[in-house]
Amino acid sequence: MTRISVGLNLIDCLWSVLALCFLVAFCAHKTSAYLPKLRETSGLFTFFQDLIRYGKTKQNLNRCEWLRVFDVPKRWFWHFYFVSVCWNVFLLVLLLNSTYQQQPYPSWLTWILEILTGVPSNASKGPQLSTVLVQLLFCVHSLRRLLECLFVSVFSDGVLHLVQYVFGLGYYIVLGLTVLCSDHTAKGTGTLLSQLDWIHVAGILLFVGASLLQHHSMVLLARLRTGKSGRVETLAHRMPKGSCFKLVSCPHYFAELLIYISFSLVFGGLSLTWWLVVLYVLFNQALAGQLSHELYISKYNSYPKHRRAFIPFLL
Ligand SMILES: NC(=O)c1ccc[n+]([C@@H]2O[C@H](COP(=O)([O-])OP(=O)(O)OC[C@H]3O[C@@H](n4cnc5c(N)ncnc54)[C@H](OP(=O)(O)O)[C@@H]3O)[C@@H](O)[C@H]2O)c1
């Protein structure tokens, strides 16, 4: 098992900056609630809201026509997972080839990993069970989300900002590289099976539980728009009810956080890089969850008072 290294490399800096950006955006949004004049009159405020909102939370944003030029349909969400499946299965194949056939990574990939980690490739300590498991679980996650986008979710005419769309595509590329970066700095030795630890099993169990929670939440959201026969009856945003929605407005965001925590456990709980990714997901989902929660509260008078935004009893 590896020890946490405190020296920050490029990949750690990247995730720290992203986490900080979303924390600042979350705080700025919360603060703006106390400045109603600014909300109504400032173009900068609208620009900021245009960048942080998407889908249902963007629908009531009063935007000038030129800002709509950058709108991309939210039903393109599947593109993110399609790119993720292609790229991360490719990385998984390279990883398995390097693990079982001792084939080195292509030189361009070695070069990228060296830049991101600041560690020369020959300093790598051999195949890591954690890395193979996380990359495999990440492929499973991306594939499930792709299938959900294509066959479960019912999308309305909501939109994303072009910046969010491009960010989303790049996100899944960088995330796959981040998994491999942990391989460069880890120090597990011996065969893959001999590295198996209780914490890997705990991580996999959490991953399965969180994935089931997220899938169930997606099914419940889709059912808000379909009749008993499965036919789409409306594209309106209704008040989510029942099951995990009793506690939070966005259980699927909570599940997303748990999925990333489960990867951290599979990394032995000691990969600083992956905890920074978890921090990014926490602030990102906190912002999206807060915006959805506020929308539901403003839209439904009967919205349950005890319901939190995305972390039960907490946030
Ligand atoms: N890791 C990351 O950085 C990251 C970032 C963003 C999202 N995600 C994950 O991606 C998944 C999807 O996120 P999302 O923000 O798109 O979720 P979302 O806004 O809740 O949308 C999910 C689906 O449910 C529909 N929907 C949402 N609220 C509804 C309501 N009140 N009534 C009826 N239908 C409703 C949406 O349709 P429309 O919106 O088309 O109306 C969409 O089809 C989540 O699990 C999230 O955790 C991850």
The ligand as an ORCA input file, in Angstrom:
! r2SCAN-3c Opt
* xyz 0 1
  N     -18.687     13.892    -12.498
  C     -19.121     15.059    -12.947
  O     -18.375     16.025    -13.037
  C     -20.576     15.184    -13.353
  C     -21.047     16.416    -13.837
  C     -22.390     16.516    -14.196
  C     -23.219     15.405    -14.096
  N     -22.723     14.228    -13.626
  C     -23.601     13.059    -13.466
  O     -24.383     12.866    -14.625
  C     -25.688     12.420    -14.261
  C     -26.737     13.293    -14.948
  O     -26.594     14.610    -14.430
  P     -27.636     15.755    -14.786
  O     -27.137     16.990    -14.135
  O     -27.926     15.743    -16.240
  O     -28.943     15.245    -14.004
  P     -30.405     15.821    -14.138
  O     -30.394     17.257    -14.537
  O     -31.141     15.466    -12.897
  O     -31.023     15.020    -15.408
  C     -31.102     13.616    -15.450
  C     -32.299     13.216    -16.330
  O     -33.527     13.415    -15.606
  C     -34.342     14.410    -16.253
  N     -34.898     15.223    -15.165
  C     -34.192     15.970    -14.272
  N     -35.033     16.532    -13.382
  C     -36.283     16.139    -13.721
  C     -37.597     16.419    -13.199
  N     -37.746     17.200    -12.133
  N     -38.680     15.879    -13.802
  C     -38.500     15.064    -14.881
  N     -37.307     14.758    -15.435
  C     -36.206     15.300    -14.861
  C     -33.411     15.170    -17.165
  O     -34.092     15.744    -18.280
  P     -33.776     17.259    -18.822
  O     -32.693     17.847    -17.984
  O     -33.426     17.059    -20.250
  O     -35.062     18.003    -18.685
  C     -32.465     14.063    -17.602
  O     -33.059     13.267    -18.584
  C     -25.791     12.476    -12.744
  O     -25.728     11.206    -12.186
  C     -24.598     13.300    -12.319
  O     -24.074     12.858    -11.084
  C     -21.426     14.107    -13.265
*
